[in-house]
Structure formats: C-alpha cells, structure tokens
Amino acid sequence: MFHIYVERMIGKDIETVFEALSDHASYDQFASVDRSVLVEEGDAERNGEGALRIIGAGPLQLHERITDFERPVRMHYRIEKSSPFPLDHRRGEITLQRSGKGKTRVVWISSGHIKLPLAGHVLDRLAQKQFSKAFDAVLQAIDRR
C-alpha cells in the first residue's frame, strides 16, 4: 500500500491556489505532467464533482474522477483506471486552508495499492516516493507563479 502526504504553505490566496489545482485541462503546464485532458465536465461546474480527467506522465496514465468538490477548500478524486499497471485507489484528496494574509496551506493525500502479483509492494514504495515528489513539484510551481 502506498500512502502519500504532502503539505505545503503557498504564498498565494486560496482562490488562486484552488483554481490552479482544479483546472484539470491545464495540469500539463506542470513539469511532472506530460498530458492533461478534461474528458467529462462536472455536474454543477466544469471542473467540479463528476468531472473526469486524464493525467499522463511518461508511460503512466491516470483516469481520475472528481468525487467531492467544495470551492475553494476541498477537492477529492478517485483513480478509476490506470495504465500501464492496475491500481486500487482508496483515497485522493486536496484540502486548502487560508493561513494568514494571502497564504494558503495545502494538504494533498493519496493512498492505494498497485495490483501486480509479486511486484506490487515494491512498486507501491516507488509510487509513494515518485508521487510525493510530483505533488510537491506541482505545489512549488503554483507558489512560484
């Protein structure tokens, strides 16, 4: 099982940070993401609950469904499909909190298990390390804007 926890203070207001994190079709602007597509719009708003996005990084492709969306404080998602390996995604959430004037505390959590016999536990450890770096890189990029 992998468990990713990334927490970062960003020197931007909460609305700006939330907009950057919830703009699914623009994730390819981040260095760790090669491809991002909004496949299905959300129920109440374009990037909101029900939206389906595809995020690609190298050979990795993740189909992520937005399952909870409360502007500008929370966005939860579930990976419904992945390649080149199957994934049992248990938790995906990004929470934001105002923290002082023009600052935002972001916590990004993801957990699950790569479903491959024999190699799954090894790949879980690798995924935990690589995804933690990728999530932190996204948050750093938002902070540098």
C-alpha positions, 0 to 999 in steps of 0.5 A: 500500500502506498500512502502519500502526504504532502503539505505545503504553505503557498504564498498565494490566496486560496482562490488562486491556489484552488483554481490552479489545482482544479483546472484539470485541462491545464495540469500539463503546464506542470513539469511532472505532467506530460498530458492533461485532458478534461474528458467529462465536465462536472455536474454543477461546474466544469471542473467540479464533482463528476468531472473526469480527467486524464493525467499522463506522465511518461508511460503512466496514465491516470483516469481520475474522477472528481468525487467531492468538490467544495470551492475553494477548500476541498477537492477529492478524486478517485483513480478509476483506471490506470495504465500501464499497471492496475491500481486500487485507489482508496483515497485522493484528496486536496484540502486548502486552508487560508493561513494568514494574509494571502497564504494558503496551506495545502494538504494533498493525500493519496493512498492505494495499492498497485495490483501486480502479483509479486511486484506490487509492494515494491512498486507501491514504495516507488509510487509513494516516493515518485508521487510525493515528489510530483505533488510537491513539484506541482505545489512549488510551481503554483507558489512560484507563479 
